[in-house]
């Protein structure tokens, strides 16, 4: 499986502030055959996104440090890089209401 037109292998940006969770997510991305990039917060994620044009998917926690949370990051990605797919994750059973244009997906 690839993301978007002619992107193989897909580059996946994993945005997670907790190191162990980030390492596990990166391992899952690699195990699935994709190429991972890592960011610890939303500011680092935006810097990576601004410097590359090959990212197919952003997989981010909703609760993140930085100048915005994961929801804000997702809104910014959708606005500035509409071709990039987004997956939001949350440990909460009922994360805050989602205010993103489709397509969207939240993993709990």
N, C-alpha and C positions, 0 to 999 in steps of 0.2 A: 504494500500500500504506500502510496506517495500522497503528499499534500499539494494541492494546486497543480497547475500545468507544468509538466516536464521537470518535476523536482524529485530527483532520485540520486542518492538517498536523501531524505528530507533532513533539514537542520531544525532541531527542536531547542528552543530556549527555555530552560527550566529556571523559574524564579521562586526561590524558597530561602527564607532566612535561617531556618534550622538546619545545621550542617548534616546531621544524620538523615533527615528526610530528603534533603537535596541529593545526597549521595545515592540513596535508594532510588529516587526518581531518575537520576542520571543513569544508573545501572539498568533500570527498566527500559529506558529509551535505547540504550546500547543493545540490550538483549533483543529488542524488537527490530534491530537492524538500522536504526536511525543514528544520526550524528548529534550528540548533545553539546550545548553550550550552557554555562551556568552563570547565574546572577544571584547575589545575596539580598538585593533590595531593588526597589523600583527605579531608583536613579541609575544604578549600574545596568539594569535591563534596558532603560532608554538609551544609555550611551552605546550599548552593544547594538541595539536595533538601528540607531542612527549611523553606525559605522559599517553595517553589512546590508547586503541586498538579497541574501540567500536564505533567510530564515523563513521557514514554512509554517511553524507553529510556536506559539507561546503557551506554556503550561505554567500557571502561576497560582500561588496561594492567594486567598482573598485578604488575609491579614498579613501585611508586609510593612516593613519600615521603609522610610524614604519620603520623598515629597508628596507621595500619594499612596493609597493602598492598592491592592490587587484589582479592585473594581475600577479605580481611576486609571490604572495601567491598561486594563482591557479597553476602556473607552478611548484612551489615547491611541492605542494600537489600531482599533477599528477606524478611527478618524484619519490617522496619518499613514497607516499601512493596511488598507482594507483587504488586501489579498492574503494577509497572514491570518491563519486560523487561531482560535483562542480556546483554551480549556482552563476553567477556574476550578480550584480545589478548596475544600474547607473541612476542618475538623468538626465544625459546629453542625449539629443536627438540623438547625434551621438558620442558614446563613441569611444575611440581609437581603432584602428584595433586589432582584436583578433588573437593572435598567440599561440593557444593551440591545442593540439591534440584532436580529437574527443573522446568521446562525449563532447559537450560544450553547454551551454545555457546562454544567457544574457537576463535579464529582464529589461525593460526600464519603 
